Amino acid sequence: MTEQHGVGERHLDALLEREVARFERTHQRSRKAHERARESMPRGVPLHWMANWPTPHPVYLDSAAGAELVDVDGHRYVDFCLGDTGAMFGHANPVVADAVAEQARAGCTTMLPTEDAAPIGEELARRFGLPFWQLATSATDANRFAIRIARITTGRDTVLVFNGKYHGSVDETQVALDGDRMVPQPGVAPNAVDWDRTTALVEFNDIDALERALSARDVACVLAEPAMTNCGVVPAEPGYHEALREITRRTGTLLIIDETHTISTGPGGYTRAYGLQPDMFVLGKSIAGGIPAAVYGMTAEVAEVFQRYTAKDGHRISHAGFGGTLAGNALTLRALRVTLEQVMTERAYTHMTALAERFERGVLDVIERYRLPWHVTRLGARVEYLFSSRAPRNGGEAKRFRVPKLEAAIHLHLLNRGVLLTPFHNMALMCPATTEADVDRHTAAFAECVGEVVA
Ligand SMILES: Cc1ncc(COP(=O)(O)O)c(C=O)c1O
């Protein structure tokens, strides 16, 4: 299995065994924290994703600042995971930390808007091109609300997503292709949703499949990342976005672009960089500097429907329930405003992108040195390597290209040398505090690891 990827199976097994032993020897306090937490939390973690690292147990955090983490055993790490994008603009950014501390003392949540609301709406409109905005507490929620509005607006039921996608835990989107068949993904009860009515699933970059799926004009919306990022990076092929927009418009289908990860592309996301024209736009995770928040934007036409459904009827109020009680609260608005105005700046992106290019070059040099059939893709400040000679065209290919054991070995080796990648794939993000020395540390550790496992 691994030989075709240029890697020796025996070398890999030996490396894994050695690195697991090294990890266990050096992470005793994390082990104890985990043992205790297992008594009251499934898998010993407050969020099950936190147990998905390639380590025998999770590393428990002591503190994080800039691009560095410190664990409870005192190890320091260069953090390229950055909270799986949630901390893309660095940990404990002093501007955000001060604003949050100040607002926490002035009240967090009141069911009243603050004067931060309008400047936020105006800045989002300027960056992403849509005139009206709402808040949610997570990107999952924002996607849920965007889909709901699309259904109300079009009077149709179905949401179309792409095989290999992840848009959060929205039940209707938790499907995968098994051959030609759409099947629910593990973790979603097969009877949870009437899938045939609610969901359509096609491969990314396949214009004919998209045309066929939308031709009956019964699909409310397409929910898409502009480049897929949750199965490795799947770039959009030239012309795909133009076709996606043309077909959705022609068939009366709304287009929702989810930029939660691709905001790495630049301060206006992929949407501004490539001139996309979505009907709705979703962005979560990083935008409030680590405070839970998401935004969703909409055209004037969609906003009109939204206002109608949420309006008061005389003294009768609407229980439409877009957004939760804590969405758009004073604390979130403060964190979001300072992040937009002072952290997600052109200058920060210039720095992050230059470092991502350095990271990409470092990985490419190693791939070339060992003549490995691997490749590396970059979306602005986000870099990802995958064990195939070219980028996948779609989610199905991306899944076939992955080699979980090799991924685990590289991640564990790097972690033991103070370098953290995102555990779910080989993804590295640069933040405004990342340095050239941080990047070079990854390159050196990656080269050492690859040198050990090549066939
Ligand atoms: C593209 C995309 N959208 C939405 C989400 C959901 O984000 P959250 O888990 O913060 O709700 C994710 C999570 O990884 C994502 O990758």
Ligand as a Chemical Component Dictionary entry (heavy atoms), coordinates in Angstrom:
data_LIG
# 
_chem_comp.id                   LIG 
_chem_comp.type                 NON-POLYMER 
_chem_comp.pdbx_formal_charge   0 
_chem_comp.three_letter_code    LIG 
# 
loop_
_chem_comp_atom.comp_id 
_chem_comp_atom.atom_id 
_chem_comp_atom.alt_atom_id 
_chem_comp_atom.type_symbol 
_chem_comp_atom.charge 
_chem_comp_atom.model_Cartn_x 
_chem_comp_atom.model_Cartn_y 
_chem_comp_atom.model_Cartn_z 
_chem_comp_atom.pdbx_ordinal 
LIG C1 C1 C 0 -15.771 24.823 5.219  1  
LIG C2 C2 C 0 -16.326 24.655 6.591  2  
LIG N1 N1 N 0 -17.521 25.166 6.896  3  
LIG C3 C3 C 0 -18.046 25.050 8.123  4  
LIG C4 C4 C 0 -17.379 24.371 9.110  5  
LIG C5 C5 C 0 -17.992 24.260 10.482 6  
LIG O1 O1 O 0 -17.324 25.074 11.368 7  
LIG P1 P1 P 0 -17.698 24.985 12.921 8  
LIG O2 O2 O 0 -17.283 23.612 13.351 9  
LIG O3 O3 O 0 -16.869 26.042 13.544 10 
LIG O4 O4 O 0 -19.143 25.195 13.044 11 
LIG C6 C6 C 0 -16.141 23.815 8.844  12 
LIG C7 C7 C 0 -15.400 23.083 9.889  13 
LIG O5 O5 O 0 -14.339 22.559 9.686  14 
LIG C8 C8 C 0 -15.597 23.956 7.550  15 
LIG O6 O6 O 0 -14.420 23.414 7.232  16 
# 
loop_
_chem_comp_bond.comp_id 
_chem_comp_bond.atom_id_1 
_chem_comp_bond.atom_id_2 
_chem_comp_bond.value_order 
_chem_comp_bond.pdbx_ordinal 
LIG C1 C2 SING 1  
LIG C2 N1 SING 2  
LIG C2 C8 DOUB 3  
LIG N1 C3 DOUB 4  
LIG C3 C4 SING 5  
LIG C4 C5 SING 6  
LIG C4 C6 DOUB 7  
LIG C5 O1 SING 8  
LIG O1 P1 SING 9  
LIG P1 O2 DOUB 10 
LIG P1 O3 SING 11 
LIG P1 O4 SING 12 
LIG C6 C7 SING 13 
LIG C6 C8 SING 14 
LIG C7 O5 DOUB 15 
LIG C8 O6 SING 16 
# 
